[in-house]
Amino acid sequence: MSTMMNSRSKRSPLKDMPLRVAGQSLDERIQKVLEEDAYETLVVVGFLVVAAVWEWFRLYYPRPQPVLVTAVAFAGCVGALYKLRRARKRIKALRLARDGERAVAELLDGMRETGYRVFHDLVGPGFNVDHVLVGRHGLFLVETKTISKPATGAATVRYDGESVRVGGFEPERDPVQQASALAKWVGDLVKESTGRACFVRPAILYPGWYVEDHFVGPRPLVWVLNPKQFQPFAEREPERLGAEDVKLISFHLSRYVRSAAPS
């Protein structure tokens, strides 16, 4: 009885949830695909195969139905194979995106040495923000787009200041519009928690791709860059935040990340 009471009275030694790591939302999505599409499918397939084998054993008993049950098992296995192949493709794409986020995170984490506070995987209502940086040069939202490169030819991203073409094709979802919307959400979050309005610079990074600019005049609000270009671009921005501002915004972002993390 005392052992049971002691186990019930125990609680976590962690006062706060740990900050999220880059690609954590993608890891959670991979696990969801595995649980819903892979593991459950394998259980169903196993049940059907066992049922088919059992019916063949029942050949020695009255009125067996091995052909019917085998046909059902075969149809189930074909459907399961299709579902597993689709899950495999989804997991492969999610892992590529996750690895891209983590590669970019390594570069961004190096900016901590110059005074930046870096946050990864901010979870919003139905979406997530890959990275947010806070430093004396301002507040930055960074979205990572990890896309497989063509087997031959140049891997080039073209940006005209309004739209993006990756390898000559327009993405299904407009990344410029997406980054702008996420930057607004981060700005609203900071204003709501700190009471201060801050400009949020959205940036879209394409690991492994060469980015060509095709616009005239001043640089657009949304940056489209190779990850190695980001820090030089950020350092050329005017200083917008003082040390106390950086500390205040970072505190509230840290608190939000910990409170919004899925349990």
Secondary structure, 3 states (H helix, E strand, C coil): CHHHHHHHHCCCCCCCCCCCCCCHHHHHHHHHHHHHHHHHHHHHHHHHHHHHHHHHHHHHCCCCCHHHHHHHHHHHHHHHHHHHHHHHHHHHHHHHHHHHHHHHHHHHHHHHHHCCEEEEEEEECCEEEEEEEEECCEEEEEEECCCCCCCCCCCEEEECCCCEEECCECCCCCHHHHHHHHHHHHHHHHHHHHCCCCCEEEEEECCCCEEEECCCCCCCCCEEECHHHHHHHHHCCCCCCCHHHHHHHHHHHHHHHHHHCCC
